[in-house]
Amino acid sequence: MKIELLPKQGWSTFLDSAKVEGAVFEHISIKEHGGRWNYYNFTSNTSIWELDKNLITITFDASEEEYICALYVEFYGNEELERLIQYCTERFEFVAKYS
């Protein structure tokens, strides 16, 4: 299941991008820290976390790389990812759009 998470007012007015990225690192255990998730940072404006079919993709604004402009999740039953989605919808009041 593909899910887009976004602030109710959109990303252009959202000022807590660093906190969102920090929440991902808090909820998702990456291999470099003894976890199971792979973390990729292929470009300066994209961060990707991957485990099996589960995927988190954050795209940052190309001109202002500290601001998120898109957050997508591909969810196939992972508990860590489920907790992250719940946290983001509650803490940041994100809207989840399912496709």
C-alpha positions in Angstrom: 0.0 0.0 0.0 1.4 3.4 -1.0 0.8 6.3 1.4 1.6 10.0 1.0 2.0 11.8 4.3 1.7 15.5 4.3 0.8 18.5 6.5 -2.8 19.6 6.3 -1.7 23.0 5.0 0.9 21.5 2.6 4.7 21.4 2.8 5.3 25.0 1.7 4.3 26.4 5.1 5.6 23.4 7.2 8.6 24.5 9.3 9.4 21.2 11.2 11.1 19.2 8.4 14.1 18.4 10.6 11.9 17.0 13.3 10.1 14.8 10.8 13.5 13.4 9.5 14.6 12.9 13.1 11.3 11.0 13.8 12.1 8.6 11.0 15.6 7.9 12.4 14.0 7.5 15.9 11.4 5.0 14.7 13.3 3.1 12.0 16.4 1.0 13.0 19.0 1.2 10.3 21.8 -1.3 9.7 24.5 1.1 10.6 23.1 1.1 14.2 22.4 -2.6 14.5 18.9 -2.5 12.9 17.6 -4.1 9.8 16.7 -1.2 7.5 18.9 0.0 4.7 19.4 3.8 4.4 20.2 5.4 1.1 21.1 9.0 0.4 21.8 8.9 -3.4 21.3 12.6 -3.9 21.4 15.7 -1.8 17.7 16.1 -1.8 16.5 12.5 -1.3 16.6 10.1 1.7 15.3 6.5 1.4 14.8 3.8 4.0 14.1 0.3 2.7 13.3 -3.1 4.3 11.9 -5.9 2.1 9.0 -4.2 0.3 8.6 -1.5 2.9 9.9 1.9 1.8 10.1 5.5 3.1 11.1 8.2 0.7 11.6 11.8 1.7 12.3 14.4 -1.0 13.6 17.8 0.0 13.1 21.1 -1.8 15.9 21.4 -4.3 16.5 25.1 -3.5 16.1 24.7 0.3 17.4 21.3 1.0 16.4 21.4 4.7 12.7 21.6 3.8 10.7 18.5 2.9 8.5 18.7 -0.2 7.3 15.1 -0.3 7.0 12.1 2.1 5.9 8.7 0.7 5.6 5.3 2.4 5.2 1.9 0.9 3.7 -0.1 3.7 3.5 -3.9 3.8 3.0 -4.7 7.5 6.1 -3.6 9.3 5.6 -2.7 13.0 8.3 0.1 13.1 6.8 1.7 10.0 3.3 1.4 11.4 4.4 3.2 14.6 6.1 5.9 12.5 3.0 6.5 10.4 0.9 6.8 13.6 3.4 9.1 15.2 3.5 11.5 12.2 -0.3 11.6 11.9 -0.6 12.4 15.6 2.5 14.5 16.4 2.6 16.6 13.2 -1.1 16.2 12.3 -0.3 14.8 8.9 -2.9 13.7 6.5 -2.4 10.2 5.1 -3.4 9.7 1.4 -3.7 6.1 0.4 -3.3 4.8 -3.1 
